[in-house]
Amino acid sequence: MFYITRICHNTANWEHPTGSAAEGEKSFFSANGYGHEEWLFRAEWGIGGWQYGFLQGINDKSRRHSLLDRGVHVADVVLYEIPGKNTRRYVARIRHVEILTDEQAADALAEYKKRGWYEKMLGEIDAVDGNKDAFGHAVWAPHVLNIRFRMEDVEWYPPDTFAQQGDPVLQYRRYTFIQRDTDTRFPETINRRRTRAGQLTPPVQDAHFRGGGASRECSPEHGKIQKALHEELKREYPGAEIVFERNFVDATVRTDTEIILYEIKSDLSTRKVLRLALGQLLEYAYYWEAEPERNIRLVAVGRTELSTDDARYLRYLTDKFKLPFEYRHVKMLSTDSRIAGADS
């Protein structure tokens, strides 16, 4: 799905509020001195590789639930702003934006509060003389965070990319989430893509850091998938050794004849799950000495079913390159009851 939506004007690349509402505008921004989307690109506030944020276009609960109920869980989104009267400036295009469920939104906000980011946001509202009593107020914004994406999926427009005469975006004014059939009429973007012992039970479901050559952090969704996977593996392999986070592998099963390595990715795009998991699994299995007496299986774990194209791609990898590579669909406990599958 492809959508376009407006975000509030900001002069600091949407990293913090700047108190720069368009003159004469009547909106939440002009009434309260800030918009909820002003932290959208605060890169240091990532959780497990995810950037959480807010889009006013799906702020309305019924609109967001309508999208989710229609199977719109992932969308490509073009953002524009209105920096002055009768002007529309294209800001960025974000691929694979995930629309959060109520539970995901609550989990993400709880993590923001635990890390002190929520208090920081309130302080930055004060700094621009904004009305922080309206921040996250149920009447104005049921959820402070309602989307997530990966920063590498952000493509910026040059700063002088304004809508030209005849561009339909010049007709748009309200903060709505407008579906477009094609993205061919939009301007071109500039890409600016920016050993340890295991345990017998999954780690806590909160976001957590994992050590190694580089610090890796896991989102709340990741922990919930890991817990659900644990329950399934206990039933499937009652006599096997099941270990989590040994040598940074999400889950490892050891039987008399095989070693099965599981790498979990919480993306709704199964194509992205395959892409992200494969390299890690190959390194875990073969970079160091393998155990020749046991067969090795590599399993990418995601929370949606493979699409037809992704299944074809996986078959090609296994047939052409003889990789012992598989995909496993595991539903995230409780949250994924609304999600049967998602576009890749």
SEVEXSE-850436 format. One record per residue (C-alpha): residue in three letters; x, y, z. Coordinates in pm, whole numbers, plus 50000, padded with zeros to 5 digits. Example, Ala and Ser with C-alpha at 12.3 -4.5 7.8 and 13.67 -1.06 7.14 Angstrom:
BEGIN
    aa       x       y       z
   ALA   51230   49550   50780
   SER   51367   49894   50714
***
This chain:
BEGIN
    aa       x       y       z
   MET   50000   50000   50000
   PHE   50114   50354   49927
   TYR   50000   50658   50125
   ILE   50074   51027   50160
   THR   50022   51225   50479
   ARG   50100   51563   50625
   ILE   50330   51625   50922
   CYS   50367   51948   51116
   HIS   50628   52205   51020
   ASN   50962   52168   51201
   THR   51299   52338   51162
   ALA   51512   52072   51337
   ASN   51452   51772   51111
   TRP   51176   51643   51342
   GLU   51416   51556   51623
   HIS   51252   51786   51882
   PRO   50983   52058   51892
   THR   51072   52395   51743
   GLY   50749   52589   51801
   SER   50723   52677   51433
   ALA   50356   52644   51345
   ALA   50256   52801   51015
   GLU   50115   53151   51061
   GLY   49737   53162   51063
   GLU   49700   52785   51085
   LYS   49423   52638   51300
   SER   49538   52301   51433
   PHE   49655   52115   51744
   PHE   50002   52253   51665
   SER   49894   52618   51662
   ALA   49674   52574   51969
   ASN   49932   52392   52181
   GLY   50269   52495   52040
   TYR   50390   52157   51909
   GLY   50287   51844   51724
   HIS   50314   51483   51839
   GLU   50521   51398   51531
   GLU   50808   51637   51618
   TRP   51027   51351   51750
   LEU   50971   51136   51440
   PHE   51338   51121   51337
   ARG   51505   51128   51681
   ALA   51756   50863   51573
   GLU   51915   50803   51915
   TRP   51576   50695   52047
   GLY   51573   50366   51858
   ILE   51466   50038   52015
   GLY   51600   49719   51865
   GLY   51664   49889   51531
   TRP   51314   50037   51523
   GLN   51225   50404   51523
   TYR   50891   50465   51693
   GLY   50690   50772   51607
   PHE   50357   50936   51545
   LEU   50160   51032   51237
   GLN   49857   51254   51284
   GLY   49699   51100   50974
   ILE   49630   50776   51163
   ASN   49582   50934   51504
   ASP   49209   50869   51500
   LYS   49154   50529   51663
   SER   48873   50421   51432
   ARG   49082   50513   51126
   ARG   49384   50320   51252
   HIS   49174   50017   51345
   SER   49000   50035   51008
   LEU   49337   50012   50834
   LEU   49445   49718   51051
   ASP   49114   49539   51005
   ARG   49150   49577   50627
   GLY   49492   49415   50643
   VAL   49694   49736   50608
   HIS   49969   49664   50861
   VAL   50263   49784   50651
   ALA   50265   50081   50414
   ASP   50501   50299   50217
   VAL   50438   50658   50323
   VAL   50533   50994   50169
   LEU   50547   51284   50415
   TYR   50489   51647   50329
   GLU   50463   51968   50530
   ILE   50307   52311   50481
   PRO   50584   52558   50568
   GLY   50389   52860   50444
   LYS   50066   52965   50280
   ASN   49991   52782   49954
   THR   50313   52578   49966
   ARG   50369   52207   50014
   ARG   50718   52070   50070
   TYR   50799   51702   50035
   VAL   50997   51582   50337
   ALA   51069   51210   50312
   ARG   50948   50875   50190
   ILE   50950   50588   50442
   ARG   50931   50230   50323
   HIS   50774   49952   50529
   VAL   50606   50170   50792
   GLU   50428   49946   51045
   ILE   50103   50065   51200
   LEU   50103   49976   51568
   THR   49825   49787   51740
   ASP   49697   49928   52071
   GLU   49912   49680   52261
   GLN   50226   49763   52066
   ALA   50165   50135   52114
   ALA   50127   50086   52489
   ASP   50440   49869   52508
   ALA   50646   50124   52318
   LEU   50528   50414   52535
   ALA   50606   50214   52851
   GLU   50959   50165   52719
   TYR   50991   50538   52646
   LYS   50888   50614   53003
   LYS   51128   50357   53148
   ARG   51418   50511   52956
   GLY   51328   50866   53055
   TRP   51245   50971   52699
   TYR   50885   51059   52781
   GLU   50997   51303   53051
   LYS   51248   51444   52804
   MET   50966   51503   52556
   LEU   50766   51690   52819
   GLY   51070   51903   52899
   GLU   51114   51988   52532
   ILE   50749   52090   52510
   ASP   50812   52328   52802
   ALA   51115   52467   52617
   VAL   50891   52595   52335
   ASP   50620   52713   52578
   GLY   50389   52435   52464
   ASN   50090   52297   52650
   LYS   50217   51964   52781
   ASP   49879   51886   52940
   ALA   49756   51811   52587
   PHE   50042   51569   52518
   GLY   49898   51218   52489
   HIS   49560   51339   52610
   ALA   49293   51086   52512
   VAL   49093   51353   52331
   TRP   49386   51467   52118
   ALA   49605   51160   52077
   PRO   49499   50817   52211
   HIS   49859   50702   52160
   VAL   50177   50910   52170
   LEU   50333   50652   51937
   ASN   50136   50486   51656
   ILE   50394   50373   51396
   ARG   50741   50227   51373
   PHE   50998   50197   51096
   ARG   51369   50143   51039
   MET   51587   50445   50974
   GLU   51753   50273   50679
   ASP   51411   50275   50510
   VAL   51392   50657   50518
   GLU   51461   50835   50188
   TRP   51487   51213   50211
   TYR   51374   51467   49957
   PRO   51611   51754   49882
   PRO   51521   52056   50102
   ASP   51386   52256   49808
   THR   51142   51989   49687
   PHE   50817   52183   49667
   ALA   50497   52068   49499
   GLN   50460   52220   49156
   GLN   50149   52345   48980
   GLY   49913   52059   48903
   ASP   50042   51839   49187
   PRO   49740   51694   49374
   VAL   49915   51751   49705
   LEU   49844   52122   49668
   GLN   49479   52036   49727
   TYR   49556   51864   50059
   ARG   49550   52055   50384
   ARG   49421   51834   50661
   TYR   49625   51571   50844
   THR   49475   51273   50664
   PHE   49617   50941   50547
   ILE   49553   50939   50173
   GLN   49599   50625   49965
   ARG   49763   50670   49627
   ASP   49760   50406   49353
   THR   50114   50482   49240
   ASP   50421   50674   49353
   THR   50532   50767   49002
   ARG   50410   51127   49031
   PHE   50619   51201   49338
   PRO   50961   51368   49304
   GLU   51279   51165   49329
   THR   51432   51115   49673
   ILE   51794   51119   49781
   ASN   51880   50801   49972
   ARG   52059   50873   50301
   ARG   52058   50538   50461
   ARG   52202   50555   50779
   THR   53032   48449   52306
   ARG   52819   48423   52587
   ALA   52640   48156   52788
   GLY   52281   48078   52702
   GLN   51976   48039   52922
   LEU   51701   47782   52934
   THR   51415   48032   52928
   PRO   51357   48330   52700
   PRO   51480   48671   52821
   VAL   51228   48915   52966
   GLN   50988   49063   52713
   ASP   51100   49422   52766
   ALA   51351   49567   52524
   HIS   51698   49457   52626
   PHE   52056   49482   52512
   ARG   52266   49189   52393
   GLY   52641   49204   52397
   GLY   52886   49093   52133
   GLY   53103   49262   51874
   ALA   52843   49538   51863
   SER   52563   49605   52106
   ARG   52233   49464   51983
   GLU   51901   49558   52130
   CYS   51575   49368   52113
   SER   51229   49522   52091
   PRO   50931   49417   52308
   GLU   50784   49235   52005
   HIS   51102   49029   51972
   GLY   51073   48906   52330
   LYS   50710   48804   52285
   ILE   50791   48604   51972
   GLN   51079   48439   52157
   LYS   50849   48335   52439
   ALA   50590   48193   52198
   LEU   50864   48006   52011
   HIS   50984   47856   52339
   GLU   50640   47710   52409
   GLU   50628   47555   52061
   LEU   50979   47409   52081
   LYS   50913   47248   52419
   ARG   50624   47059   52264
   GLU   50814   46962   51946
   TYR   51144   46860   52109
   PRO   51061   46729   52458
   GLY   51396   46557   52506
   ALA   51621   46813   52338
   GLU   51837   47090   52479
   ILE   51669   47424   52413
   VAL   51884   47729   52488
   PHE   51833   48101   52432
   GLU   52096   48367   52356
   ARG   52390   48125   52356
   ASN   52659   48291   52145
   PHE   52395   48553   52058
   VAL   52168   48307   51876
   ASP   51803   48378   51957
   ALA   51727   48010   52014
   THR   51920   47685   51965
   VAL   51783   47331   51971
   ARG   52029   47040   52001
   THR   51917   46683   51941
   ASP   52123   46369   51891
   THR   52136   46425   51516
   GLU   52100   46797   51449
   ILE   52151   47156   51564
   ILE   51874   47401   51478
   LEU   51950   47772   51496
   TYR   51662   48022   51511
   GLU   51692   48392   51433
   ILE   51388   48605   51517
   LYS   51289   48920   51333
   SER   50976   49111   51433
   ASP   50922   49280   51094
   LEU   50582   49223   50934
   SER   50753   49204   50593
   THR   50856   48839   50553
   ARG   51094   48935   50273
   LYS   51279   49157   50518
   VAL   51281   48880   50780
   LEU   51450   48647   50531
   ARG   51698   48915   50428
   LEU   51797   49013   50781
   ALA   51810   48664   50928
   LEU   52003   48476   50659
   GLY   52340   48648   50701
   GLN   52333   48615   51078
   LEU   52237   48248   51065
   LEU   52514   48166   50817
   GLU   52770   48334   51044
   TYR   52640   48162   51356
   ALA   52654   47824   51185
   TYR   52970   47835   50976
   TYR   53204   48119   51070
   TRP   53345   47919   51358
   GLU   53399   47543   51368
   ALA   53082   47348   51302
   GLU   53005   47012   51458
   PRO   53032   46765   51168
   GLU   52852   46488   51354
   ARG   52527   46684   51354
   ASN   52322   46827   51070
   ILE   52262   47200   51083
   ARG   51930   47370   51011
   LEU   51887   47745   50985
   VAL   51546   47888   51064
   ALA   51431   48249   51017
   VAL   51141   48322   51250
   GLY   50879   48586   51172
   ARG   50530   48672   51288
   THR   50349   48664   50954
   GLU   50300   48395   50693
   LEU   50518   48381   50384
   SER   50370   48546   50078
   THR   50363   48353   49752
   ASP   50664   48545   49618
   ASP   50862   48497   49939
   ALA   50791   48124   49941
   ARG   50911   48102   49581
   TYR   51228   48293   49672
   LEU   51295   48064   49968
   ARG   51255   47754   49751
   TYR   51501   47900   49501
   LEU   51761   47960   49773
   THR   51731   47609   49909
   ASP   51723   47438   49569
   LYS   51989   47644   49392
   PHE   52239   47687   49675
   LYS   52146   47383   49885
   LEU   52111   47599   50194
   PRO   51949   47433   50497
   PHE   51738   47745   50533
   GLU   51376   47752   50651
   TYR   51111   48001   50756
   ARG   50890   47957   51060
   HIS   50576   48156   51132
   VAL   50527   48218   51504
   LYS   50244   48437   51627
   MET   50347   48694   51883
   LEU   50153   48623   52200
   SER   49824   48818   52216
   THR   49930   49105   51988
   ASP   49917   48912   51662
   SER   49560   48796   51711
   ARG   49465   49078   51468
   ILE   49732   48991   51212
   ALA   49692   48699   50972
   GLY   49956   48811   50722
   ALA   50119   49115   50576
   ASP   50250   49230   50240
   SER   50621   49195   50187
***
